[in-house]
């Protein structure tokens, strides 16, 4: 049985990425040596880098660097070194443009180590060859001066350089996190694994799939250590993988080959597909049950709310609110005008909105439903009682926010809204003391309106099947809590990764490999947004408590108060 590079490296006390980075540094030295061989006049020049006279010189330089690229891969990737020569050639050709772009990205960062990447104007096209986007028209005009069809060539080069600059900025400017050498090397290694799918050996493909998964794990660990938060590290990783999809599309155009292999971000095996076909229908049923009850939450009898004596009671009880979904109106209607007017009149007379029974009941039912969702997930029953309690307390609000956003999208609303036609903003605005407080209304808009915008930007709109898997990922993502037992953290992380693979597989089946990977990244971005808007909601609630003494301890059952 073949030993993977990860296992090979562990014996040498070096991780895969550490060894890859070392090999890449040798590759840069080889580029430097070749550059001064081709341009000896630059050896003692004050500025080694220069704007090339034409693109042909860059293509020539890249091809001359190919042997050094082979050496880098042979010395750092055990699986690559074990391939036949014709397989190596085929694989390097498939990765060639991606590797050159990521190499240029690293060289750009090293050549122009700016405090703020947003001001980048100069980019490295190859070692020693730069491009100044501030004078791109002048440069390209010079490049095409001897061309027969200058206008067509000019437009072609302008488009190509604009796309490259846009891609570089995508990698450099996507967040406060500054992409590093190790990240680019990880992207190179993942690209190599992805492109191996063009080869025919099914046994070899399994080995490369294992390698890719090991690289992703190590990369996530490095990001977590660097950023200090696994949640934020996961967000960075997803974005960079998504940017890799855009790079693939760019390289597809550059190579001008209709049969160019599309990116396959993460290998999905038959096991994952099988698990998806079993689990997905169950997740969709859970979501549908939630949506039906939430649509007519006011129909929940008080006797059900009062049947539980404690939070532990609701966790240990076999009773699940989702099991009663068929008793709720499948087609709830918005409030009619007379009823709506009476509601707002009564609301305006109260100290705070949550004093109204309709609103306090919505809070109660929302919490009962999220608890019901957790109880319906198979993973929940494999946790200890204390871990169950910790997980729900950590995730209940953010899962509730995600569900409310999805229901708002189903109702084609740009703000959080119920099937009764009441929006959160309308409820708050009913009382002049709130409506006239501009700061409060600004906090409310961030908590109740902005939260829906990322969903509105999904084209096509997110479907039930995608969202049901996303909901499961978010439920399991509570493994980051340090209060959970080690068993719970491992179990939840494993489940979260499994659901993530299912979502990726589902997206790629529906949209294709490259577009599916991009769709997956957009779906995962919704989880990131949910965390942001959860913080906005906390700010709003803190303000209401501080300035208006609004608390919910008296309006909902005592056993749900601890679920914060």
C-alpha positions in Angstrom: 0.0 0.0 0.0 1.4 3.4 -1.0 2.3 5.8 1.8 0.9 9.3 1.4 3.1 12.4 1.5 1.6 13.4 4.8 2.7 10.1 6.4 6.1 10.3 4.7 6.6 13.8 6.0 5.5 13.0 9.5 8.5 10.7 9.8 10.8 13.5 8.9 9.2 15.9 11.4 8.0 18.2 8.6 4.5 18.8 7.6 3.4 18.6 3.9 3.0 22.4 3.6 6.4 23.0 5.3 8.1 20.8 2.8 6.2 22.3 -0.1 7.1 25.9 1.0 10.8 24.9 1.1 10.6 23.4 -2.4 8.8 26.5 -3.6 11.6 28.7 -2.3 14.1 26.7 -4.3 11.9 27.1 -7.3 12.0 30.9 -6.9 15.8 30.7 -6.7 15.8 28.8 -10.0 13.6 31.5 -11.5 16.0 34.2 -10.3 19.0 32.4 -11.8 17.3 32.0 -15.1 16.2 35.6 -15.2 19.8 36.8 -14.9 21.0 34.3 -17.5 18.4 35.8 -19.9 19.0 39.4 -18.8 22.6 39.7 -17.6 22.4 43.5 -17.8 20.0 43.4 -14.9 22.4 41.8 -12.5 24.0 45.0 -11.2 21.0 47.2 -12.1 19.4 49.2 -9.3 16.0 47.8 -10.2 16.0 44.2 -11.3 12.3 44.2 -12.3 11.2 45.8 -15.6 8.2 46.0 -17.8 8.6 43.4 -20.6 8.6 44.5 -24.3 5.9 42.0 -25.2 4.0 39.1 -23.7 6.0 36.6 -25.8 9.0 37.2 -23.6 6.9 36.2 -20.5 5.6 33.0 -22.2 9.2 32.1 -23.2 10.4 32.7 -19.6 7.6 30.6 -18.1 8.4 27.7 -20.4 12.1 27.9 -19.5 11.0 27.6 -15.8 9.2 24.3 -16.3 12.1 22.0 -15.3 12.4 23.9 -12.0 8.6 23.4 -11.5 9.1 19.7 -12.0 11.9 19.6 -9.5 9.7 21.5 -7.0 6.9 18.9 -7.3 9.2 15.9 -7.3 10.9 17.0 -4.1 7.8 18.0 -2.2 4.9 15.8 -3.3 5.6 12.1 -2.8 2.6 11.1 -5.0 3.8 13.2 -7.9 7.3 11.7 -7.7 5.8 8.2 -8.0 4.0 9.0 -11.3 5.3 8.0 -14.7 6.9 10.7 -16.8 4.1 11.0 -19.2 1.7 11.4 -16.3 3.8 14.1 -14.7 3.9 16.0 -18.0 0.2 15.8 -18.4 -0.4 16.9 -14.8 2.0 19.9 -15.0 0.5 21.0 -18.3 -3.0 21.0 -16.6 -1.7 23.0 -13.7 0.7 25.3 -15.5 -1.3 28.5 -15.8 -2.7 28.2 -12.2 0.8 27.7 -10.8 2.2 30.6 -12.7 -0.6 32.9 -11.5 -0.1 31.9 -7.8 3.6 32.3 -8.3 3.0 35.8 -9.6 0.8 36.5 -6.6 3.5 35.6 -4.2 6.1 37.6 -6.1 3.8 40.6 -6.2 3.4 40.5 -2.4 7.1 40.2 -1.9 8.0 42.9 -4.4 5.4 45.4 -3.1 5.0 44.7 0.6 2.3 47.3 1.2 0.6 48.2 4.4 -2.7 48.2 2.5 -3.2 45.9 -0.5 -6.0 48.2 -1.7 -3.4 50.5 -3.2 -1.7 47.9 -5.4 -1.0 49.1 -8.9 2.0 47.1 -9.9 1.9 43.3 -10.5 4.5 40.7 -11.3 3.7 38.9 -14.5 6.7 36.5 -14.1 9.9 36.7 -12.1 11.5 40.1 -13.0 8.6 41.1 -15.3 6.2 43.7 -13.9 3.0 45.4 -15.1 1.9 48.8 -14.0 -1.9 48.9 -14.2 -1.8 52.7 -13.9 -0.4 53.0 -17.4 -1.8 49.8 -18.9 -3.0 51.4 -22.1 0.4 52.8 -22.9 2.1 49.4 -22.2 -0.4 47.4 -24.3 -0.3 50.0 -27.1 3.5 49.4 -27.2 3.0 45.6 -27.2 0.7 45.7 -30.2 2.5 48.3 -32.3 3.8 45.7 -34.8 0.5 43.7 -35.0 -1.5 43.5 -38.2 -4.8 44.0 -36.3 -3.8 46.5 -33.6 -7.3 47.2 -32.4 -8.3 43.6 -32.0 -5.0 42.7 -30.2 -5.3 45.8 -28.0 -8.8 44.8 -26.9 -7.7 41.2 -26.3 -4.7 42.2 -24.1 -6.7 44.8 -22.2 -9.4 42.2 -21.4 -6.8 39.6 -20.4 -4.8 42.0 -18.1 -8.0 43.5 -16.6 -9.1 40.0 -15.7 -5.8 39.1 -14.2 -5.7 42.3 -12.2 -9.2 41.7 -10.9 -8.2 38.1 -9.9 -5.1 39.3 -8.1 -7.1 41.9 -6.2 -9.6 39.2 -5.3 -6.9 37.3 -3.5 -5.3 40.3 -1.9 -8.3 42.4 -0.9 -11.1 40.0 0.2 -10.8 40.7 3.9 -8.6 42.1 6.7 -6.7 38.8 6.5 -3.5 39.1 4.4 -2.9 36.1 2.2 0.5 34.5 2.9 3.1 32.4 1.1 1.7 29.3 2.9 -1.8 29.9 1.6 -0.6 30.2 -2.0 1.4 27.0 -1.6 -1.6 25.2 -0.2 -3.6 26.4 -3.2 -1.0 25.1 -5.6 -1.0 21.7 -3.9 -4.8 21.6 -4.0 -4.8 22.5 -7.7 -2.4 19.7 -8.3 -4.7 17.2 -6.5 -7.7 18.6 -8.4 -6.1 18.3 -11.8 -5.1 14.7 -11.1 -8.8 13.8 -12.0 -7.7 14.1 -15.6 -5.7 10.9 -15.2 -7.4 7.5 -15.4 -6.1 5.5 -12.5 -9.0 5.0 -10.0 -6.6 3.6 -7.4 -4.3 6.6 -7.7 -7.3 9.0 -7.6 -8.2 7.7 -4.1 -4.6 8.3 -2.9 -4.7 11.9 -4.3 -8.2 12.4 -2.7 -6.7 11.5 0.7 -3.8 13.8 0.1 -6.1 16.7 -0.7 -8.1 16.2 2.4 -5.0 16.0 4.5 -3.7 19.3 2.9 -7.0 21.0 3.7 -6.9 19.9 7.3 -3.3 21.1 7.8 -4.1 24.4 6.0 -7.1 25.0 8.2 -5.0 24.3 11.3 -2.4 26.8 10.1 -5.1 29.5 9.4 -6.7 28.9 12.8 -3.3 29.3 14.5 -2.6 32.5 12.5 -6.1 34.1 12.9 -6.9 32.8 16.4 -10.4 31.6 15.5 -11.3 28.4 13.7 -14.6 29.9 12.6 -12.9 32.8 10.9 -10.2 30.5 9.5 -12.9 28.4 7.9 -14.4 31.5 6.3 -11.0 32.5 4.9 -10.4 29.0 3.6 -13.8 28.8 1.9 -13.2 32.2 0.2 -9.8 31.3 -1.1 -11.1 28.0 -2.5 -13.9 30.0 -4.1 -11.3 32.4 -5.6 -9.5 29.3 -6.9 -12.6 28.5 -8.9 -12.5 32.0 -10.5 -8.8 31.4 -11.3 -9.8 28.1 -13.0 -12.2 30.0 -15.2 -9.6 32.5 -16.1 -7.1 29.8 -17.0 -9.8 28.1 -19.0 -10.1 31.2 -21.2 -6.4 31.7 -21.3 -5.7 28.2 -22.6 -8.6 28.6 -25.1 -9.4 24.9 -24.9 -13.0 23.7 -24.9 -12.0 20.5 -23.3 -10.2 22.1 -20.4 -10.8 20.2 -17.2 -13.1 22.2 -14.8 -12.1 22.6 -11.1 -13.0 19.8 -8.7 -12.6 21.5 -5.4 -12.9 18.5 -3.1 -13.2 14.9 -4.1 -16.7 13.4 -3.4 -16.7 9.6 -3.2 -19.6 7.2 -3.6 -19.9 7.0 0.2 -20.7 10.6 0.5 -23.3 10.4 -2.4 -24.9 7.5 -0.6 -25.1 9.3 2.7 -26.6 12.3 0.9 -29.4 10.3 -0.6 -30.2 8.9 2.8 -29.9 12.0 5.0 -31.1 14.8 2.6 -34.8 13.7 2.6 -34.8 13.6 6.4 -33.3 17.1 6.6 -35.9 18.4 4.1 -38.7 16.9 6.2 -37.3 18.6 9.3 -37.2 22.0 7.5 -40.7 21.6 6.1 -42.0 20.7 9.6 -40.4 23.8 11.0 -41.7 26.1 8.3 -45.3 24.8 8.6 -45.3 25.4 12.4 -43.5 28.7 12.2 -46.0 29.9 9.6 -48.9 29.5 12.0 -47.0 29.7 15.3 -49.9 31.5 17.0 -51.9 28.2 16.8 -49.7 26.5 19.3 -51.8 25.8 22.3 -50.7 27.1 25.7 -51.1 23.6 27.1 -48.1 22.4 25.0 -45.9 25.3 26.2 -46.8 24.5 29.9 -46.2 20.8 29.7 -42.4 21.1 30.3 -41.2 21.9 33.8 -37.5 22.5 33.0 -35.0 22.8 30.2 -33.7 19.3 31.1 -37.3 18.1 30.8 -37.6 19.3 27.3 -34.3 17.7 26.3 -35.1 14.3 27.9 -38.7 14.2 26.7 -39.5 12.1 23.6 -41.9 14.8 22.7 -40.8 17.0 19.8 -42.8 20.0 18.6 -41.9 19.2 15.0 -44.1 16.0 15.3 -47.2 18.1 15.5 -46.6 20.0 12.2 -49.7 18.5 10.5 -52.0 20.1 13.1 -50.9 23.6 11.9 -52.5 25.5 9.0 -50.6 24.8 5.8 -51.7 28.0 4.2 -51.7 30.7 6.9 -52.9 34.1 5.7 -51.5 37.6 6.6 -53.5 39.7 9.1 -56.4 41.5 7.5 -56.5 45.3 7.9 -58.9 45.5 10.8 -56.9 42.9 12.7 -53.7 44.5 11.8 -54.9 47.9 13.0 -56.1 46.5 16.3 -52.7 44.8 16.7 -50.8 48.0 16.3 -53.1 50.0 18.5 -52.7 47.5 21.3 -49.0 47.4 20.7 -48.6 51.2 20.9 -50.1 51.1 24.4 -47.5 48.7 25.8 -44.1 49.5 27.4 -42.2 47.2 25.0 -43.2 45.1 21.9 -42.4 41.8 23.7 -45.1 42.5 26.2 -47.6 41.7 23.5 -48.7 38.1 23.7 -48.5 37.6 19.9 -44.8 38.6 19.9 -43.8 36.8 23.1 -45.4 33.7 21.7 -43.4 34.0 18.5 -40.2 34.1 20.6 -41.3 31.0 22.6 -42.2 29.0 19.5 -39.0 30.0 17.7 -36.9 28.6 20.6 -39.0 25.4 20.8 -38.6 24.9 17.1 -34.9 25.2 17.1 -34.6 22.9 20.0 -36.9 20.5 18.0 -34.5 20.7 15.1 -31.5 19.8 17.2 -33.4 16.9 18.8 -34.4 15.6 15.3 -30.7 15.5 14.1 -29.1 12.0 14.6 -25.9 13.5 16.0 -27.8 15.1 18.9 -28.7 11.8 20.6 -25.0 10.8 20.6 -24.1 13.7 22.9 -24.2 13.7 26.7 -27.0 15.7 28.3 -24.6 18.5 29.4 -23.1 18.7 25.9 -26.6 18.9 24.4 -27.4 21.9 26.7 -24.1 23.6 25.9 -24.6 23.1 22.1 -28.2 24.5 22.1 -27.3 27.5 24.2 -24.4 28.3 21.9 -26.3 27.8 18.6 -30.0 28.5 19.2 -30.0 32.2 18.3 -27.8 32.0 15.2 -29.8 29.0 13.8 -33.0 30.9 14.5 -31.7 33.9 12.5 -30.7 31.7 9.6 -34.2 30.1 9.5 -36.0 33.5 9.7 -33.9 34.7 6.8 -34.9 31.7 4.7 -38.5 32.2 5.5 -38.2 35.9 4.5 -36.8 34.8 1.2 -39.7 32.4 0.7 -42.1 35.3 1.3 -40.1 37.5 -1.1 -39.4 40.0 1.6 -36.3 42.3 2.0 -36.6 42.2 5.8 -37.5 39.7 8.4 -41.2 39.0 8.2 -43.8 36.4 9.3 -46.6 34.8 7.3 -48.9 37.1 9.4 -47.5 40.0 7.3 -45.8 41.7 10.3 -42.2 42.8 9.9 -39.8 43.3 12.8 -39.3 46.9 11.7 -43.0 47.6 11.6 -43.4 46.3 15.1 -40.7 48.4 16.5 -41.9 51.5 14.6 -45.3 51.2 16.2 -44.2 53.2 19.2 -43.1 56.8 18.8 -40.4 56.5 21.4 -38.7 53.8 19.3 -39.5 55.3 15.9 -38.0 58.7 16.9 -34.7 57.2 18.2 -32.6 57.2 15.1 -29.7 55.3 16.7 -32.1 52.5 17.8 -33.7 52.3 14.3 -30.3 52.1 12.7 -29.4 49.2 15.0 -32.8 47.6 14.1 -32.2 48.0 10.4 -28.8 46.2 10.7 -30.4 43.4 12.8 -33.6 42.9 10.8 -33.1 44.2 7.2 -29.4 43.8 6.3 -29.6 40.2 7.5 -31.7 39.3 4.4 -29.5 40.9 1.8 -26.9 38.0 1.4 -29.8 35.7 0.7 -31.2 38.1 -1.9 -27.9 38.1 -3.7 -28.0 34.3 -4.3 -28.8 33.6 -7.9 -30.7 31.4 -8.4 -32.4 31.7 -5.0 -31.3 29.1 -2.4 -33.6 26.1 -2.5 -34.9 23.9 0.4 -32.5 21.1 -0.3 -29.5 23.4 -0.2 -30.7 25.2 2.9 -31.6 22.1 4.8 -28.0 20.9 4.5 -26.7 24.3 5.4 -28.9 24.3 8.5 -27.3 21.0 9.6 -23.8 22.4 9.0 -24.6 25.4 11.2 -26.1 23.2 14.0 -23.0 21.0 14.0 -20.6 24.0 13.8 -21.0 24.5 17.5 -18.0 22.2 18.0 -15.9 25.3 18.4 -17.2 25.8 22.0 -14.4 25.1 24.6 -17.1 24.1 27.1 -18.0 20.9 25.1 -16.4 17.6 26.0 -13.6 16.4 23.7 -15.9 13.6 22.4 -18.6 16.2 21.5 -16.2 18.4 19.7 -14.8 15.6 17.6 -18.2 14.2 16.8 -19.7 17.6 15.8 -16.6 18.5 13.7 -16.9 15.2 11.9 -20.6 15.7 11.3 -20.0 19.3 10.1 -17.4 18.2 7.6 -19.7 15.4 6.4 -22.6 17.8 5.8 -20.2 20.3 4.1 -19.1 17.5 1.7 -22.8 16.7 1.1 -23.6 20.3 0.3 -20.6 20.5 -2.1 -21.6 17.3 -3.8 -25.2 18.4 -4.1 -24.1 21.8 -5.6 -21.7 20.2 -8.1 -24.3 17.7 -9.3 -26.7 20.5 -9.9 -24.4 23.2 -11.3 -21.3 21.3 -12.5 -17.8 21.1 -10.8 -16.6 24.7 -11.1 -20.0 26.4 -10.8 -21.0 24.0 -8.0 -17.8 24.8 -6.0 -18.6 28.5 -6.4 -22.2 27.9 -5.3 -21.0 26.0 -2.3 -18.8 28.9 -1.3 -21.7 31.3 -1.6 -23.9 29.0 0.6 -21.2 28.8 3.2 -20.9 32.6 3.1 -24.5 32.7 4.5 -23.3 31.1 7.7 -20.6 33.7 8.0 -23.2 36.4 7.5 -25.5 34.8 10.1 -22.7 35.1 12.7 -22.3 38.8 11.8 -26.0 39.6 12.1 -26.2 37.6 15.3 -23.8 40.1 16.8 -25.9 42.9 15.4 -28.9 41.4 17.0 -27.0 41.3 20.3 -26.2 44.9 20.0 -29.8 45.8 19.4 -31.0 43.8 22.4 -28.3 45.2 24.6 -29.4 48.7 23.7 -33.1 47.9 24.3 -32.3 46.5 27.7 -30.0 49.4 28.7 -32.3 52.2 27.7 -35.8 50.7 27.7 -35.5 48.0 30.3 -36.8 45.5 27.8 -36.2 41.9 29.0 -38.0 38.7 28.1 -37.7 36.9 31.4 -41.3 37.5 32.3 -42.9 36.9 28.8 -41.7 33.4 28.0 -41.6 30.1 30.0 -38.9 30.0 32.7 -37.3 26.8 31.2 -36.5 28.7 28.0 -35.0 31.8 29.7 -31.7 30.1 30.1 -31.6 29.5 26.3 -29.9 32.8 25.5 
